[in-house]
């Protein structure tokens, strides 16, 4: 579809072109970027964006140039540059004043997502100013005293045990067999000791662990559903699945032992292998999540095109966005509630909106906790971030100390999940080797290393918590309440 240029056209950039082998090619980067109705930035600010965002934008514009219809038009009417924009929720390009729409929802979605990221990034480093809308200003003037805070009690209610009980269940159900095979391999006679322990004891212990894991998963899924925490719901459901499979595997193996059925024993062991791999995927997911958080933080701290002040302010604003609800988010929620309940009083609307905002904040805090750690740092970021931004020169050392604490806690989360993943995959290898070849040296080594890793992680946790706890961690106490609303910074 072709139309003439009009005022509704939002130009995102101008792309320099070159031609070879009867093909138009993307030759250089954009020198202007239109972020929204009120914000356009020139090349200096575009160049300040991290490589990840610039690379994604470049891929979008390159994809536009490579479209068949675009190539056809450019070869018919050669241009030195191509103007790309958006009109009526479509990506468009302009040749000789004529605007042509491109029907590619995937490409449009990618462009919009990266424009939002670009705007957030440049706002955080204060390259562009985030101005609250009239709706946001009016809302805060009228309702500042009615927006509640999330209490310490509420935060602690949502803090649940995060143990992987399915692995404890496997260890319990396999314990007698593993000890027996280990001792036989080294010609150690402990038959008299094992005879003192009922044959069903390890199965009962395994069922107990698995049952506790199922209850833990149900509770996590239920609590996460109440606040709309999709990641928590996902994790809770998979915990339930893993522990149910552990119970089934244990039951099958117990029946196999009773009936002296090798086939049933093999099926039970195969289910245990599946659970170990299943749990490994969970740890890999959360290790990657922690790594992505670190990379996004480093996009500010390691961007050579920013000043030291812009780096630290950008990092603080980024962290703030992870533990607060912005005015823009609040206004969006309020607008949606007003639309859903047009006949309700302002007080009722504020109450409904406040509950939604409280849940959104809890989701943010839970995600922050999975990537960085507990709520103490979140409260410290909320309490001090505004002061740090306003008094940067005087607070620089405190800013650096807080950011380093976040990085250290994030590194621990990443390493814990990485080593948990290594330990669980070694457990899967151990069971597989025992199943295929019997208790060999390979199985013994895998089992010993896996158990050692789990033991060392637990020891390191207790050491950090009770022995080497930093002075900052000792002094910081979780605030009695967590603020709901942030300043206009993203």
N, C-alpha and C positions, 0 to 999 in steps of 0.2 A: 504494500500500500504506500503510495507516494502523496505527500502533502507539501504545501509551502511552509517556509520557516515562520513560526509564530511565537508569541510571548510565553506560551506554555511549555516551550522546549527547554529542558534543563540540560545544558552542555556539560559533560563530564570531562572531556579532554580533547586535545588535538593531537593526532598521531602522524608523525613524519613517515613518509613512504619512500620506497625505492622499487625499481622494476628490474626483473631479470627473467629470461626464458618465458616471456609473455605472462608473467605473474607479478602481481603487486605484493610487496613484502613489508612487514613492520620493521622499520629501521631505527627508530629512536623513541625514547620515553616521552610521556606527556609533559607539558609545561604548565598546564592549568587543570585543576580538578574541582568540579562543582559537587559539594557534599550534600547540600540541601537547598531549600528555597532562599536561605539567608546567608549561606556560607560558601564562598569560593576561595581557594588557596592557590598561590602561585608556586613556581618550581622550588623555591627555597624551602617551603614548608613540605612539599611533596617529598623532597629528598631527605627530610628528617624522619620520614616513616621507616619502620623496620623493614628489612629485606623481605620478610614473609608476606607482609601486606602489599608492598610494591610488586613483588613477584606475582602474587595472585591477580592484582589489577592488570599487570602486563599480560598475563595469560588470557584474561577476559578480552582485552582490546586486540590481542593477536588473533584470538578465535573469531572476533568480528571481522577482521581484515580477511581471514581465510575462508569466510563463508562464500559459497558459490555465487550467490546473487551479488555480493559485494565485489568479488573479483570481476564478474561480468561487467558491472557498471564502471569500475575503475579502468578496465581495459578499453571500454568504449569512450570514457571521458577521463583520461589520465589526470591525476591530481598530485601535488607535492605533499599534501597533508590531507587527513581525513578527520572531520569533526564527528565525534561520537557523543550521543546524549540519550535522553529518556523522554518519552512523550506518551501519555495515556498508558502508563505501566508497560511500556515496550521499549526495548533498546532500539535506537534509531541511528542512522548515519546520514550526513548531509553532503550532497554533491551538487555544485552549481545552484545552491539555494533550495534544492528539492530534498525533502525529508522522506526517507524510506524506513519503514518499520521492519524489525526482525522478530519473528515469532519463535523465541527460544526461551522458555521459562527457566530452564536450568541455568543458562548463562546469566539471565536477569537476576536470579536468586543469588548467584555467586557474586555478581557486581554489587548488589545492594548490601550483602553481608560485609563485604570488604570496605565499602564506603562507610558503613556504620563503624567498623573497627578503626578506620582511618580517623574518623571524627572523634571517637573516644580517645584514641591515642594522642592526637594533637591537642585535645582539650586537657588531658591529664598533664601534659608537659607545658601547658599554658601557651601554646603557639596560636591557638584560637580561643576565644572567650565563649563560655557556655552561659547564655542568658536565659533565665527562667521565663516561661511564658506568662501572660496575664492570668491564665487559669491557675497556674502554680502559685503565683503571688497572692491572688485572691483567696485561694484555698488556705494558704498558711496564715494569712492575716485573720481568717475567720475561725480556724480550727486548731491553732497551735496548742491550746490547752486541753484539747480533747483526745489527742493522739497519745495512746498509752505507750509505756515501755514494756519490753519483754522482761519478766522478772527472773531473778536468779533461780527460783524454784522451778519455773517452766523450763529453763535451760537444762537444769539437772535432771528433770523428768525425761528429757529426750536424749540423755547420755546413757547408752546401753553397752552391755558387754559385746566385744567384737571377736571372741574366740571362734576358731574354726573347729566346732565340736565333732564334725564328721571325721576329722583326722584322729582325734582322740578315740573315737569309736573304733576306727580301724586298728589302732595300736592295741587297744584293749582286747579286741576279738582275736588278734593275731599273736598276742603276747606269749601264750603258752607254746604255740607252735614255733615262734621265732626263737625263744629261749632254748627250747629242746633241740632245734636244728643247730643252733650256734654251739651248744655244749657238745653235741655229737660230733660236730666238725672238728672240735679240738679235744675229743676223747675225754670229756668231763662227764662224770656220772652224777646226775642230779635227780634221777628217777624217784628216789625216796622223798625228796623235797617236793617235787611236782605232785606226787601221789597224795600229799597232805592237803593240796588245794583241789576242791571239787572241780570236775571237768566243765561244769556249766558256769563257773565263777566269772571267767573272762567274758563270756557271752552276756551275762547279766550286766556287767560293768559297761560293756560296749553298748548295750541297749539303753542304759541310763544316759550315757554321753550323747547318743544319737537322739534320744527323746528330749534331752535338755536343749540340743541344737535345734530341733524342730520347734519347740516352744519359743526359743530365742528368735528364730526366723519369722515365726508368726507374729510375735510382738513387734519386731522391727518393721515388717511389711505393713502391719496395721497402723503403727505410729507414723510411718512415712506416708501412708495413704492419706491420713488426716491432714497433713500439712502440704501435700502435693510434692513430696520429695521422690522424684522418679528414680534417681540413682539408688536411694535407700530401699525403695520398693523392689527394684531389680535385685539388689543384693539379698534382701530378705527372702524373696521367692527362691533364689538359687540355694540359699542356706537350707530351706525346707526340702528342696529336691535332693541335695547331697545327703542330708541326714536320713531321709526316707530310704534312699538307695542303700545307705550303710546298714539300716535295719534289715532291709530285704536281703542284702548280701550276707549279713550275719546269720539270719534265719536259714537261708539256703545252705550255708556252710555247716551250721549246727545239725541240720537234717542229714547232710552228707556224711558227717562224722558218725552220727548215730546208725545210719544204714550202711556205713562203710562204702559209700558211693563216691568214686573218684570224679565222676562227671559233675555231680553237684558241688563238690569241693572246688573244682576248677571254675565253675560258674560263679561261685561266691567270691573267689579270689579275683576273677576278671572284673567283677563289680567294684571291688576295692581298688583295683588299678584305675578304673574309670573315675572313681571319686577323687583319687589323688591328682589325676590330670585335670579334672573339673575344678578342684581347688586351686591348682596352679594357674589356671586361666584367670581366676579372681584376683590372685596376687599380681599377676602381670598387668591386669587392667588398672589396679590402683597404683602400681609402680609407674605406669605410663601417665596416669592422671597427675601424679606428683611431679613427674618430669615436665609435663606440659605447663603446669603452674610455674615451675622454675624458669622455663624458657620464656614465658610471658613476662615474668618479672625482669629477667635479664634483657628483654627487648628494650627496656628503659635503661637499665644500669650499664649495659655494654654497647649502647648506641653512640658511636664516635661523633656523630653529627649533632649531638646535644651537648650543652654545657653541663658542668657538674651539678649546677642548681636544677636544671631541667631534668636531669637523670633522677635525682633524689625526689624532687617534687612529683615527677611522673610515677615513680615507684610507690610513693605514699598514697597518691590518688588512686592508683590501681588497687593497692591493698584495701583502701577504704571502700572501694566499690564492691569488694568481696564480702564485707561484713556490715554493710549498711544498705538501707533503701533510699534511693535518690528521690529528689523532689519530682523528677520527671516520671519515675515509676509510680510514685504516689498519685500524681495527677492522672496518670493513665488508668490506674485502678479506680479512682474516684469517678472518673468519667464513665467507665464501664458500669459501675454500680448504679450511678444515677440513671443510666439508660435502661438497666434491668428493672429498677424499682422507681419509676417516675412519680408514683403517688406517695412515696414514703417521706417522712419528715427529714430535715437535715440531720438531726441527731441520730436517727435510725440509720441513715445512709453512712454517716461517719463511723458508727459502730460496726456496720458490716464491712466497710472499707478497712477499718482498723484490724479486724480479725484476719482479713486476706493479707494485709501487709505484715502482720505478725507471723503468719505462716511462711510468707515469702522470705522474711528475715531468717526464720529458723532453718529453712532450706539452705540459704546462703551459709549460715554458720555451720551446718552439718557438712556441707561440701568443703568449707574451709578446714574443718577439723580433719576430714579424710586426707587432705593434702598437706596440712601444716601441723595440726595438733589441736589441743584443747581450746577452750573459750577464753582463757586468760589473755592470750595475745590479741584475740579479736577485740576484747574489751579495751585493751591498751591502745590499739589502733583507733578505735572509735573515740576514745577519750582525748587523745593527743593529736590526731592528724590535722585538725583545723589550726591548732596552735603552731604546729610544725610548719605548716604552709605559710601562715601569716608572719611568723618570726623565724624565717629560715636561717638567717645569719647567726642568730643567737642559739638556735636549736640544732644546728647541723650535726654535731657529734651525737646527740640523742637520736636523731633521725637515722644516722648510719648504724648506731647500736641496735635500734629496733629492727631495721631491715636485715642486719646480720643475724639477729635472733630468729627471724622468720626463715631466712635461708638455711640456718642450721637445723631448725625443727623440720623443715621440708626435706632436707637431706636425709635425716633419720627415717622419716616416713618412707622415702624412696628406697633406702637401703634395706629397711626391714621387709618391705614387700618383695624386693628383688631376691633377698636371701630366703624368705619363706617360699618363694616360687622355686628356687633351686632345691630346697629341702624336700618339697612335695614331689617334684619330678624325680628326684633320687629315690623317694619312697616307692613311686610307681615302678621304677626300673628294678628296685630290689624285689618287689612282689613278682614282677614278670620273670626275672631270672630264676627265682625259687620255683615258680610254677613250671618253667620250661626245663631247667637243668638241675633243680635241687639246690641245696644251700651251698653254693660255691664261694670262692674268695671274692668274686665280683659282687655277689649279693651281700656278703658280710661287709665289704668296704662301703657299698652304697648305703646300707642300713646304718652303719656306724657314723658316716659323714652326715647323713640326713638327721639322725638323732642329735648329733653334736651341734649342728647348725641351730636346730630348734632350742636346745639347751642354752647355747651361747646368746641367742636373741633374748630369751627370757632373763638370763643373768644380766645382760646389758640393760634391759628395761629396769630391773630392780636396782641396779647400780646407779643409773641415772636418777631414779626417783628418790632413793633413800640415802645414797652415799655422795654422789658428785653433783647434786642439785645446785645449780648456779645461784648466786646471790639475788639476781634479778627474779628468778623463778620463786625463790623463797619470799621475797618482798612483795611481789605482785599477788594480789588477791582478786578473785573474780568479782567484778562490780555487782552490787545488789540488783542492778537492772542494766539492760542493754538498750541503747537508744534505737528508735525505729527509723528515724529520718536523717538523711545526710543533707549537706549543703548542695548547691547545684552542681558541684564537681561530679563527674561520672564515677 
